[in-house]
């Protein structure tokens, strides 16, 4: 599981495999495992405001309004992970990925 600035705040996206898409933590994991064939769940945090450093943005605080969305997405992600364990990545992609 990792954050994703390329997804709108609160959106979830399951992937069966693929590149890190610029996410440094995920890139490190993929390099250490020597494969991009690693299922993952990305949780959208939205794009940083203009002239903001991406790291500062994802490590910063959400506004009060954003906090509500974040809490809903954390709850939704918890359910999604339970489905991931019970089913598989393809099931979760169909259930949770935004169309």
C-alpha positions as CSV (number, residue, x, y, z in Angstrom):
1,X,0.0,0.0,0.0
2,X,1.3,3.5,-0.8
3,X,0.1,7.0,-1.3
4,X,-0.3,8.4,-4.9
5,X,-0.3,12.0,-5.8
6,X,-1.6,11.1,-9.3
7,X,-4.9,9.9,-7.9
8,X,-7.6,12.3,-6.6
9,X,-7.8,12.5,-2.8
10,X,-9.5,9.4,-1.4
11,X,-9.5,7.3,-4.6
12,X,-8.2,3.7,-4.4
13,X,-6.4,1.8,-7.2
14,X,-5.4,-1.8,-7.1
15,X,-2.7,-3.0,-9.6
16,X,-1.4,-6.5,-10.2
17,X,2.0,-5.2,-11.3
18,X,3.7,-2.3,-12.9
19,X,6.2,0.5,-12.4
20,X,6.6,2.6,-9.3
21,X,5.1,5.5,-11.1
22,X,7.5,8.0,-9.5
23,X,6.7,6.8,-5.9
24,X,10.1,6.5,-4.3
25,X,9.1,4.1,-1.5
26,X,7.5,1.7,-3.9
27,X,10.4,2.0,-6.3
28,X,12.8,1.0,-3.5
29,X,10.6,-2.0,-2.7
30,X,10.5,-3.1,-6.4
31,X,14.2,-2.7,-6.7
32,X,14.9,-4.8,-3.6
33,X,12.5,-7.5,-4.8
34,X,13.9,-7.4,-8.3
35,X,10.5,-7.4,-9.9
36,X,7.6,-5.2,-10.9
37,X,5.2,-8.1,-10.6
38,X,4.1,-7.0,-7.2
39,X,0.4,-6.4,-6.4
40,X,-0.2,-3.0,-4.8
41,X,-2.9,-0.7,-3.5
42,X,-2.5,3.0,-4.1
43,X,-4.4,5.5,-2.1
44,X,-4.9,8.9,-3.7
45,X,-3.7,12.0,-1.8
46,X,-4.2,14.4,-4.7
47,X,-1.7,16.7,-6.4
48,X,0.4,19.1,-4.5
49,X,-0.3,22.8,-5.0
50,X,1.8,24.7,-7.5
51,X,5.5,25.1,-6.4
52,X,5.1,22.6,-3.5
53,X,7.6,19.8,-3.1
54,X,5.8,16.5,-3.4
55,X,7.5,15.1,-0.3
56,X,6.5,18.1,1.8
57,X,3.0,17.8,0.5
58,X,2.5,14.1,1.3
59,X,4.1,14.5,4.7
60,X,2.0,17.7,5.5
61,X,-1.3,18.0,7.2
62,X,-4.7,17.7,5.5
63,X,-7.3,20.5,5.8
64,X,-10.3,19.8,7.9
65,X,-12.4,19.1,4.8
66,X,-9.7,16.8,3.4
67,X,-9.5,14.9,6.7
68,X,-13.1,13.7,6.3
69,X,-12.2,12.3,2.9
70,X,-9.0,10.8,4.2
71,X,-10.9,9.1,7.0
72,X,-13.5,7.7,4.6
73,X,-10.7,6.4,2.3
74,X,-8.9,4.8,5.2
75,X,-12.1,3.0,6.2
76,X,-12.7,2.0,2.5
77,X,-9.1,0.8,2.2
78,X,-9.5,-1.3,5.3
79,X,-12.4,-3.1,3.7
80,X,-10.5,-3.3,0.5
81,X,-7.5,-5.0,2.1
82,X,-9.9,-7.5,3.8
83,X,-11.3,-8.3,0.3
84,X,-7.8,-8.5,-1.1
85,X,-6.9,-11.2,1.5
86,X,-10.2,-13.1,1.0
87,X,-10.3,-12.9,-2.8
88,X,-7.5,-11.6,-5.1
89,X,-6.2,-8.5,-6.9
90,X,-8.5,-8.9,-9.9
91,X,-11.5,-9.0,-7.7
92,X,-10.4,-5.8,-5.9
93,X,-9.6,-4.0,-9.1
94,X,-13.2,-4.6,-10.2
95,X,-14.6,-3.6,-6.8
96,X,-12.5,-0.6,-5.9
97,X,-10.8,1.0,-8.8
98,X,-12.4,4.2,-10.0
99,X,-13.8,3.9,-13.5
